[in-house]
Amino acid sequence: MSNLSPDRPDDAMKNESAADSSGQQDPLASLHKMSRTAGLGSQEYVAINAAAVAALLLGLASSLAVMGTILLVIPVAALVVAWIAIVQIRHSAGTEAGTGLAAAGLLLAAGFVVMVGGRAVLQAWDVRREQGQIIALIDQFGRNIREGKYDAAWDQCNGRFHEVRKKDSFVTFWTRAQADSLYGRVKDMHWNGLLRIEIDRESGNTTALGMIIIDLESGDKDPRGARFRKEEGRWLIEDVSIDFGPAMPGGAAR
């Protein structure tokens, strides 16, 4: 009869069954067997937040904003998406990653917003300042004509104007206009509220196109197109759509 006890541990029984045909015990059979699924599930899978990836891509695309202020919509969108991504990641309980991607997109977008937006603000400020100087020029030109200070009015026109106009013709025109009862004396001059100012920082040329409205004492208004140019920090009239008479030799009245 076998001397095996019913209380014999299962491991011992397995060790005996692992004996080879020669009756020797398998030394590996006594080792603890590891589970085939050990380690699985010890670390949860973390997904990359899709909004974070989108924020980074939009941040990179924000460089297109240098082509025009209308494209500032791209970095603005990047800022919004990046913020959404960061909020989503914080509320994901560790199941989503990508904060670094969102932060990179946010920084890129913010940089281009500051650069392009700041440049647009400075340009708008420059245009507003130049606009004020042109308005003052038109106003003073009108006062000089009204008061018969034609030499002073002539000096408010630049060299290009002088190249194609005769000063005598300029003075004669305004003298006759002021004495013409049908036309009416000049009461004032102002702009029509529209000026297109072009500032070329590379060449240093600053020009403007606009309209001079001549207010007459008769109550009529005589609109005239005009071109202006800034020279040595001073705005001057370069052309005005008035026929002052014969042009200078080699030039043509415009």
C-alpha positions in Angstrom: 0.0 0.0 0.0 1.3 3.5 -0.8 2.5 5.6 2.2 1.1 8.9 0.7 -1.0 10.8 3.1 -4.2 12.4 2.0 -2.9 15.7 3.6 0.2 15.7 1.3 0.6 19.2 -0.3 -0.2 19.5 -4.0 3.3 20.8 -4.8 4.9 17.6 -3.5 2.6 15.5 -5.6 3.5 17.6 -8.7 7.2 17.2 -7.9 6.8 13.4 -7.8 4.9 13.3 -11.0 7.7 15.4 -12.6 10.2 12.6 -11.9 11.8 11.2 -15.1 11.8 7.6 -16.1 15.1 7.0 -14.3 13.4 7.9 -11.0 15.4 11.3 -10.6 13.5 14.4 -9.6 13.3 17.4 -12.0 15.1 20.3 -10.3 13.1 22.9 -12.1 9.8 21.4 -11.0 10.2 22.8 -7.5 10.4 26.4 -8.7 7.4 28.7 -8.3 5.6 29.1 -11.5 4.9 32.6 -12.7 1.6 33.6 -14.2 1.7 34.1 -18.0 -0.3 37.4 -17.5 2.1 38.8 -14.9 2.8 42.5 -15.5 -0.2 43.0 -17.7 -2.4 45.8 -16.4 0.2 47.1 -14.0 0.5 50.3 -16.1 -2.6 51.8 -17.7 -2.4 53.0 -21.4 -2.2 56.9 -21.7 -3.7 58.4 -24.8 -2.3 61.6 -26.4 -5.0 64.3 -26.3 -6.2 65.1 -29.9 -6.8 68.8 -29.1 -3.1 69.1 -27.9 -1.9 67.7 -31.2 -4.2 70.2 -33.1 -2.9 73.0 -30.9 0.7 72.3 -31.8 -0.2 72.1 -35.6 -2.1 75.4 -35.4 0.8 76.9 -33.5 3.2 76.0 -36.2 0.8 77.3 -38.8 0.6 80.6 -37.0 3.7 81.7 -38.9 1.3 82.4 -41.8 0.0 85.4 -39.9 3.1 87.4 -41.0 1.5 87.4 -44.5 -1.4 89.5 -43.3 -3.3 90.5 -40.2 -6.4 88.7 -41.4 -4.5 85.4 -40.8 -4.3 86.2 -37.1 -7.3 84.0 -36.9 -4.9 81.0 -37.0 -2.9 81.8 -33.8 -6.1 82.9 -32.1 -7.6 79.5 -32.9 -4.4 77.9 -31.6 -4.7 79.7 -28.3 -8.3 78.5 -27.9 -7.6 74.9 -28.8 -4.5 74.8 -26.6 -6.5 76.0 -23.6 -9.2 73.4 -24.3 -6.5 70.7 -24.5 -4.9 71.7 -21.2 -8.3 71.7 -19.5 -9.2 68.3 -20.9 -5.9 66.8 -19.9 -6.2 68.1 -16.3 -9.7 66.5 -16.0 -8.7 63.2 -17.6 -7.6 61.7 -14.3 -4.2 60.8 -15.9 -5.7 58.9 -18.9 -4.6 61.6 -21.4 -1.2 63.2 -22.0 0.0 66.0 -24.3 0.3 69.0 -22.0 3.7 69.7 -23.5 2.3 69.7 -27.0 -0.5 72.1 -26.0 1.9 74.4 -24.2 4.2 74.5 -27.3 1.3 75.4 -29.5 0.1 78.0 -27.1 3.6 79.7 -26.9 4.0 79.7 -30.7 0.6 81.2 -31.2 1.1 83.8 -28.5 4.4 84.8 -30.0 2.9 85.4 -33.4 -0.1 87.3 -32.0 2.2 89.6 -30.1 4.5 90.1 -33.1 1.9 90.5 -35.9 -0.7 92.2 -33.7 1.8 94.6 -32.3 3.1 95.5 -35.7 -0.5 96.2 -36.9 -1.1 98.4 -33.8 2.0 100.4 -34.5 1.1 100.8 -38.1 -2.4 101.9 -37.3 -0.9 104.5 -34.9 1.5 105.7 -37.6 -1.3 106.0 -40.1 -3.4 108.0 -37.6 -0.5 110.4 -36.9 0.2 110.9 -40.6 -3.4 111.4 -41.3 -3.6 114.2 -38.8 -0.6 115.9 -40.4 -2.3 115.7 -43.9 -5.5 117.1 -42.5 -3.6 120.1 -41.0 -1.8 120.6 -44.4 -5.1 120.8 -46.3 -6.6 123.1 -43.7 -3.6 125.5 -43.9 -3.5 125.4 -47.7 -7.1 126.5 -47.7 -6.5 129.4 -45.3 -3.5 130.5 -47.4 -5.7 130.6 -50.6 -8.5 132.4 -48.8 -6.2 135.0 -47.4 -4.4 135.5 -50.7 -1.1 134.0 -49.5 -0.3 132.3 -52.7 3.4 132.1 -52.2 2.9 130.3 -48.9 0.4 127.9 -50.7 3.0 127.3 -53.4 5.5 126.4 -50.8 3.1 123.7 -49.5 3.6 121.8 -52.8 6.7 119.7 -53.4 9.4 119.7 -56.0 7.5 117.3 -58.3 4.5 119.7 -58.3 6.9 122.6 -59.1 8.5 120.6 -62.0 5.2 120.4 -64.0 3.5 123.6 -62.8 4.3 127.3 -63.3 4.2 129.4 -60.3 2.7 132.3 -62.2 -0.1 130.0 -63.6 -0.7 128.8 -60.0 -1.0 132.3 -58.6 -3.1 133.5 -61.6 -5.5 130.6 -61.2 -6.3 131.3 -57.6 -6.4 135.1 -58.0 -9.0 134.8 -60.8 -10.9 132.1 -58.8 -11.2 134.4 -55.8 -12.5 137.2 -58.0 -14.9 135.0 -60.0 -18.5 135.6 -58.8 -19.7 132.5 -60.6 -17.2 130.2 -58.9 -17.2 132.0 -55.6 -14.4 132.8 -53.1 -12.7 130.0 -51.3 -14.1 129.7 -47.8 -12.3 126.7 -46.5 -10.7 123.4 -47.5 -11.0 120.0 -45.8 -10.7 116.3 -46.6 -13.6 114.0 -47.3 -12.8 111.6 -44.5 -10.9 109.1 -46.6 -7.2 108.9 -47.0 -5.2 106.0 -48.3 -1.8 106.2 -46.7 1.1 104.0 -47.8 4.1 103.6 -45.6 7.1 101.8 -47.2 9.5 101.3 -44.4 12.2 99.7 -46.6 12.4 102.6 -49.1 11.3 105.3 -46.7 8.6 106.6 -49.0 5.4 107.7 -47.4 2.6 108.8 -49.8 -1.1 109.3 -49.5 -4.1 109.6 -51.8 -7.2 111.5 -50.9 -9.7 114.2 -51.7 -9.6 117.9 -51.0 -13.1 119.4 -50.6 -13.1 123.2 -51.5 -15.8 124.9 -49.6 -17.0 128.1 -51.4 -18.7 131.1 -49.9 -21.5 130.5 -52.4 -22.3 127.3 -50.4 -21.0 125.0 -53.2 -18.4 122.3 -52.7 -15.7 121.5 -55.2 -14.1 118.1 -54.7 -10.6 117.6 -56.1 -8.5 114.5 -56.0 -5.0 115.0 -54.5 -1.8 113.1 -53.9 0.5 113.9 -51.0 4.1 112.9 -50.2 6.1 113.2 -47.0 9.6 114.7 -47.5 12.1 115.3 -44.7 9.4 114.8 -42.1 6.9 117.2 -43.7 3.8 116.5 -45.8 3.5 118.3 -49.1 1.0 118.4 -51.9 2.4 116.5 -54.9 -0.6 116.8 -57.2 -4.1 118.0 -57.3 -6.7 117.6 -60.1 -6.9 121.3 -61.0 -5.9 122.7 -64.4 -3.6 125.5 -63.5 -2.8 126.3 -67.1 0.2 125.5 -69.3 2.6 123.0 -67.9 6.3 123.6 -67.5 8.4 122.7 -70.6 9.2 119.0 -70.5 6.4 118.3 -68.0 2.7 117.7 -68.3 0.1 118.9 -66.0 -1.6 115.9 -64.3 
